Amino acid sequence: MLILTTVLTTGALTLTACGSRDEGGDKGGDSGGTTLTIGVDAPLSGENSTTGLGIQYGAQIAIDDANKKKTVDGVTFKLKALDDKAQPATGQQNATALVGDKSVVGAVGPLNSGVAQSMQQVFASANMVQISPSNTDPSLTQGKDWQGGTKKRAYKTYFRTATTDALQGGFAADYAYNTLKKKKAFVVDDKQTYGAGLAKIFKEQFVKAGGKAVGTDHINTGDKDFASLVSRIKAAKADIVYYGGQYDESQLITKQLKEAGVKIPLFGGDGMFATTYIETAGKAAEGDLSTSVGVPVDTLPAAKTFVETYKAKGYKGDYGAYGGYSYDATTAIINAVKAVKEANGGKLPSGDELRSKVVEEVQKSNFDGITGKVAFDEFGDTTNKQLTVYQVEKGAWKAVKTGTYEGN
């Protein structure tokens, strides 16, 4: 039975140790077996939970692999997954809970950029690393003035393995205009940080390429009836709809569009790249498109075992969008712990020092993950800039273009 040998002294952010040790183990080091926790925050129920569960189980497989391989000698990792329900306030509460747990050495998540905004300061105050496999809002790493060319990193503890909307929005606009030959886009967003930001970038780049934004509109998350929106899109005579938001709403929008006789494709970002989108929209989804970060994980030789394990375990959710990036984010934390231990004469530092040094080592990450090279730039952004356009063909997402976008 594992017991905690260290205690909080002055509250959640004042830790004297970070981990739990086997009873009778090496109190000064780790040879007795230390258990460290990696937190996961994502929507695990309700809206967005299909992709949120993919993040949770991607991290779980990484932890299981590390424990099996004894990646860090004397250290066993375990996962603590918290459900943020895609709500910023809940995400902030979860971040507070994770930093208050002295066994937690780092966190993976969240799914939503808007939730991440509420968590960054909490993790920064605790000097604890946070790596999101899915946040794409550029301001999270580059500051609110990034689009004006003034990039400033606010939180050295925040990293991500997903590339940003600055590239994703432009990649989609380029494909819509130059490959699909669409000239008139109707742009819709869900007013959320991720959706509104992505739609704004798509619109700017689509117009810059030569297209015309024939209409814009906003919806609320949780909306079910889009009859008025469909009427406006129809009246605008758009030849494509671009949607910034999650699959929960876009799968209904495309269904109601097609039922109204508006036979034009709906194009969105990684937030709608989920099997649930097709399952709900049915035949109405045929021809719709989405972008997502990286290369299709099913095509990556390095991810073959990961995909097989995910399926064999019968895990819920969809690994396709972020599962592989969650695996690599988790591995970055584990590798950082290993590096800290090796640099400290084979012993793990205790308390705040461990968390602080893990942040430093994550910044130095440079390894081959299952999704490609894992490394971070000076802002905490991934150096892997690849993106893929997917299109629904015969009831399944099919990759139609993979590459990078250099337009910005």
DOTOR-711477 format. One record per residue (C-alpha): y negated, z, x negated. Coordinates in steps of 0.1 Angstrom, whole numbers, plus 5000, padded with zeros to 4 digits. Layout:
BEGIN
<rec <Y,Z,X>> ...
END
This chain:
BEGIN
<rec <5000,5000,5000>> <rec <4966,4991,4987>> <rec <4939,5017,4986>> <rec <4902,5015,4978>> <rec <4892,5033,4947>> <rec <4855,5028,4949>> <rec <4829,5037,4974>> <rec <4796,5026,4987>> <rec <4769,5049,4975>> <rec <4737,5039,4992>> <rec <4746,5014,5018>> <rec <4760,4979,5022>> <rec <4740,4963,4994>> <rec <4747,4990,4968>> <rec <4782,4985,4957>> <rec <4800,5004,4930>> <rec <4830,4981,4931>> <rec <4841,4949,4945>> <rec <4878,4949,4954>> <rec <4907,4971,4961>> <rec <4934,4981,4937>> <rec <4970,4990,4940>> <rec <4976,5027,4940>> <rec <4985,5038,4905>> <rec <4971,5006,4890>> <rec <4947,5002,4861>> <rec <4916,5019,4873>> <rec <4895,5006,4845>> <rec <4907,4970,4847>> <rec <4929,4949,4868>> <rec <4964,4950,4855>> <rec <4975,4972,4883>> <rec <4967,4944,4908>> <rec <4933,4940,4924>> <rec <4928,4925,4958>> <rec <4896,4906,4964>> <rec <4885,4892,4997>> <rec <4869,4858,5003>> <rec <4850,4857,5035>> <rec <4849,4827,5059>> <rec <4823,4823,5085>> <rec <4826,4794,5110>> <rec <4828,4789,5148>> <rec <4864,4798,5155>> <rec <4861,4798,5193>> <rec <4841,4778,5218>> <rec <4819,4749,5208>> <rec <4825,4734,5173>> <rec <4857,4754,5169>> <rec <4879,4724,5161>> <rec <4860,4718,5129>> <rec <4854,4755,5123>> <rec <4891,4762,5123>> <rec <4896,4734,5098>> <rec <4873,4753,5075>> <rec <4892,4786,5080>> <rec <4926,4771,5073>> <rec <4914,4750,5044>> <rec <4903,4782,5028>> <rec <4935,4799,5037>> <rec <4956,4773,5019>> <rec <4934,4775,4988>> <rec <4940,4813,4987>> <rec <4977,4809,4993>> <rec <4979,4784,4965>> <rec <4960,4806,4941>> <rec <4981,4836,4948>> <rec <5013,4816,4944>> <rec <5002,4801,4911>> <rec <4987,4835,4900>> <rec <4955,4816,4891>> <rec <4938,4849,4883>> <rec <4964,4872,4867>> <rec <4965,4906,4883>> <rec <4943,4895,4912>> <rec <4955,4888,4948>> <rec <4931,4871,4971>> <rec <4930,4875,5008>> <rec <4909,4859,5035>> <rec <4886,4875,5061>> <rec <4875,4851,5087>> <rec <4847,4858,5111>> <rec <4837,4838,5142>> <rec <4800,4830,5144>> <rec <4804,4810,5177>> <rec <4779,4785,5162>> <rec <4752,4810,5168>> <rec <4726,4819,5141>> <rec <4723,4855,5151>> <rec <4761,4860,5151>> <rec <4762,4843,5117>> <rec <4737,4867,5103>> <rec <4757,4897,5116>> <rec <4788,4883,5100>> <rec <4770,4879,5067>> <rec <4759,4915,5069>> <rec <4794,4926,5076>> <rec <4808,4905,5046>> <rec <4783,4919,5021>> <rec <4790,4954,5034>> <rec <4827,4950,5027>> <rec <4831,4960,4991>> <rec <4863,4939,4986>> <rec <4844,4906,4994>> <rec <4835,4887,4963>> <rec <4822,4855,4980>> <rec <4820,4836,5012>> <rec <4828,4801,5025>> <rec <4808,4787,5053>> <rec <4792,4784,5077>> <rec <4798,4751,5096>> <rec <4763,4747,5111>> <rec <4731,4743,5090>> <rec <4712,4764,5116>> <rec <4736,4792,5112>> <rec <4733,4790,5074>> <rec <4695,4795,5076>> <rec <4701,4829,5091>> <rec <4726,4839,5064>> <rec <4711,4828,5032>> <rec <4688,4858,5027>> <rec <4715,4883,5035>> <rec <4738,4869,5008>> <rec <4709,4865,4983>> <rec <4700,4902,4988>> <rec <4736,4911,4979>> <rec <4737,4886,4950>> <rec <4769,4873,4966>> <rec <4779,4836,4964>> <rec <4780,4815,4996>> <rec <4795,4780,4995>> <rec <4794,4758,5026>> <rec <4818,4729,5029>> <rec <4798,4713,5057>> <rec <4760,4722,5058>> <rec <4740,4690,5053>> <rec <4704,4700,5060>> <rec <4686,4692,5027>> <rec <4661,4721,5031>> <rec <4689,4746,5026>> <rec <4690,4738,4990>> <rec <4658,4719,4982>> <rec <4633,4738,5004>> <rec <4613,4728,5034>> <rec <4591,4704,5015>> <rec <4619,4683,5000>> <rec <4610,4652,5019>> <rec <4576,4652,5003>> <rec <4591,4652,4969>> <rec <4586,4689,4962>> <rec <4620,4703,4958>> <rec <4624,4741,4953>> <rec <4656,4761,4955>> <rec <4651,4793,4974>> <rec <4685,4809,4970>> <rec <4705,4808,4938>> <rec <4735,4822,4957>> <rec <4738,4793,4981>> <rec <4759,4762,4972>> <rec <4777,4735,4992>> <rec <4805,4710,4986>> <rec <4791,4686,5013>> <rec <4764,4661,5005>> <rec <4731,4662,5024>> <rec <4717,4644,5055>> <rec <4692,4627,5032>> <rec <4720,4606,5021>> <rec <4741,4606,5053>> <rec <4713,4595,5076>> <rec <4703,4567,5053>> <rec <4740,4557,5048>> <rec <4744,4554,5086>> <rec <4711,4535,5091>> <rec <4720,4510,5064>> <rec <4754,4504,5080>> <rec <4740,4501,5115>> <rec <4713,4476,5105>> <rec <4729,4456,5077>> <rec <4766,4457,5086>> <rec <4767,4460,5124>> <rec <4735,4439,5126>> <rec <4720,4462,5152>> <rec <4683,4459,5157>> <rec <4674,4483,5185>> <rec <4684,4520,5183>> <rec <4679,4547,5208>> <rec <4679,4580,5189>> <rec <4690,4613,5205>> <rec <4693,4648,5191>> <rec <4703,4683,5202>> <rec <4672,4700,5189>> <rec <4693,4720,5164>> <rec <4685,4721,5127>> <rec <4714,4698,5118>> <rec <4711,4674,5147>> <rec <4673,4670,5148>> <rec <4671,4666,5110>> <rec <4699,4640,5108>> <rec <4685,4620,5137>> <rec <4650,4620,5121>> <rec <4663,4607,5088>> <rec <4684,4580,5106>> <rec <4654,4568,5126>> <rec <4632,4567,5095>> <rec <4657,4547,5075>> <rec <4667,4524,5103>> <rec <4630,4514,5109>> <rec <4625,4512,5071>> <rec <4654,4487,5070>> <rec <4638,4465,5096>> <rec <4652,4479,5129>> <rec <4633,4492,5158>> <rec <4636,4526,5175>> <rec <4633,4516,5211>> <rec <4635,4552,5224>> <rec <4641,4588,5215>> <rec <4652,4618,5235>> <rec <4665,4654,5231>> <rec <4692,4673,5249>> <rec <4703,4709,5249>> <rec <4736,4721,5234>> <rec <4759,4729,5263>> <rec <4745,4702,5286>> <rec <4772,4683,5306>> <rec <4753,4659,5328>> <rec <4735,4631,5309>> <rec <4728,4608,5338>> <rec <4690,4607,5331>> <rec <4695,4601,5294>> <rec <4719,4572,5302>> <rec <4693,4557,5325>> <rec <4667,4558,5298>> <rec <4690,4543,5272>> <rec <4699,4515,5296>> <rec <4663,4508,5304>> <rec <4654,4506,5267>> <rec <4679,4478,5262>> <rec <4691,4494,5230>> <rec <4720,4478,5212>> <rec <4731,4511,5196>> <rec <4727,4549,5202>> <rec <4724,4572,5173>> <rec <4731,4609,5181>> <rec <4723,4639,5159>> <rec <4745,4668,5169>> <rec <4780,4679,5175>> <rec <4810,4663,5192>> <rec <4808,4687,5222>> <rec <4779,4668,5237>> <rec <4783,4633,5221>> <rec <4818,4629,5235>> <rec <4804,4633,5270>> <rec <4774,4611,5264>> <rec <4795,4582,5253>> <rec <4818,4586,5283>> <rec <4789,4586,5307>> <rec <4773,4557,5290>> <rec <4804,4535,5293>> <rec <4810,4546,5329>> <rec <4774,4534,5337>> <rec <4782,4500,5321>> <rec <4762,4505,5289>> <rec <4787,4490,5265>> <rec <4770,4498,5232>> <rec <4784,4520,5204>> <rec <4774,4556,5199>> <rec <4769,4564,5162>> <rec <4767,4600,5149>> <rec <4771,4621,5118>> <rec <4799,4644,5106>> <rec <4793,4668,5135>> <rec <4811,4644,5158>> <rec <4838,4634,5133>> <rec <4867,4652,5151>> <rec <4898,4643,5169>> <rec <4885,4662,5199>> <rec <4858,4636,5203>> <rec <4883,4609,5209>> <rec <4906,4630,5230>> <rec <4878,4639,5254>> <rec <4860,4606,5255>> <rec <4892,4586,5258>> <rec <4888,4548,5259>> <rec <4850,4552,5260>> <rec <4851,4562,5224>> <rec <4865,4528,5212>> <rec <4840,4512,5188>> <rec <4820,4544,5183>> <rec <4811,4554,5148>> <rec <4804,4585,5127>> <rec <4797,4592,5091>> <rec <4813,4621,5072>> <rec <4811,4635,5037>> <rec <4833,4623,5009>> <rec <4863,4601,5009>> <rec <4889,4603,5037>> <rec <4910,4633,5027>> <rec <4942,4616,5039>> <rec <4938,4589,5013>> <rec <4932,4612,4984>> <rec <4963,4617,4962>> <rec <4951,4651,4951>> <rec <4949,4662,4988>> <rec <4984,4651,4997>> <rec <5000,4685,4994>> <rec <4971,4701,5012>> <rec <4975,4678,5042>> <rec <5012,4683,5043>> <rec <5008,4721,5041>> <rec <4982,4721,5069>> <rec <5005,4701,5092>> <rec <5036,4720,5082>> <rec <5019,4754,5090>> <rec <5009,4741,5124>> <rec <4974,4753,5118>> <rec <4949,4747,5147>> <rec <4917,4727,5143>> <rec <4909,4696,5124>> <rec <4911,4694,5086>> <rec <4898,4659,5084>> <rec <4861,4667,5083>> <rec <4858,4697,5061>> <rec <4892,4712,5055>> <rec <4895,4697,5020>> <rec <4859,4707,5012>> <rec <4866,4742,5023>> <rec <4897,4743,5000>> <rec <4875,4732,4971>> <rec <4847,4757,4979>> <rec <4873,4785,4980>> <rec <4888,4773,4948>> <rec <4854,4773,4931>> <rec <4850,4810,4940>> <rec <4885,4818,4927>> <rec <4879,4799,4895>> <rec <4847,4818,4890>> <rec <4865,4851,4893>> <rec <4889,4838,4867>> <rec <4861,4828,4843>> <rec <4843,4862,4848>> <rec <4875,4881,4839>> <rec <4882,4860,4808>> <rec <4847,4864,4796>> <rec <4849,4901,4800>> <rec <4879,4907,4778>> <rec <4905,4903,4805>> <rec <4890,4929,4828>> <rec <4871,4924,4860>> <rec <4836,4939,4861>> <rec <4830,4963,4889>> <rec <4807,4963,4919>> <rec <4775,4943,4919>> <rec <4781,4930,4884>> <rec <4812,4911,4896>> <rec <4794,4894,4924>> <rec <4765,4885,4902>> <rec <4786,4870,4875>> <rec <4806,4851,4901>> <rec <4774,4834,4912>> <rec <4767,4824,4876>> <rec <4802,4810,4871>> <rec <4801,4790,4904>> <rec <4769,4774,4891>> <rec <4789,4762,4861>> <rec <4818,4748,4882>> <rec <4833,4717,4868>> <rec <4868,4709,4879>> <rec <4889,4684,4897>> <rec <4893,4695,4933>> <rec <4914,4679,4960>> <rec <4883,4660,4972>> <rec <4871,4650,4938>> <rec <4850,4665,4911>> <rec <4836,4699,4920>> <rec <4802,4706,4903>> <rec <4768,4716,4915>> <rec <4733,4705,4905>> <rec <4702,4727,4899>> <rec <4697,4731,4936>> <rec <4733,4741,4944>> <rec <4741,4707,4959>> <rec <4774,4690,4952>> <rec <4773,4663,4926>> <rec <4799,4644,4947>> <rec <4777,4621,4968>> <rec <4803,4599,4985>> <rec <4802,4592,5022>> <rec <4824,4574,5046>> <rec <4817,4555,5079>> <rec <4845,4559,5104>> <rec <4850,4538,5136>> <rec <4872,4546,5166>> <rec <4900,4519,5167>> <rec <4930,4522,5190>> <rec <4923,4558,5197>> <rec <4919,4570,5161>> <rec <4891,4573,5135>> <rec <4895,4546,5109>> <rec <4875,4545,5077>> <rec <4855,4513,5075>> <rec <4832,4519,5045>> <rec <4831,4544,5017>> <rec <4803,4546,4992>> <rec <4771,4563,4981>> <rec <4736,4558,4994>> <rec <4708,4553,4969>> <rec <4680,4545,4993>> <rec <4660,4577,4991>> 
END
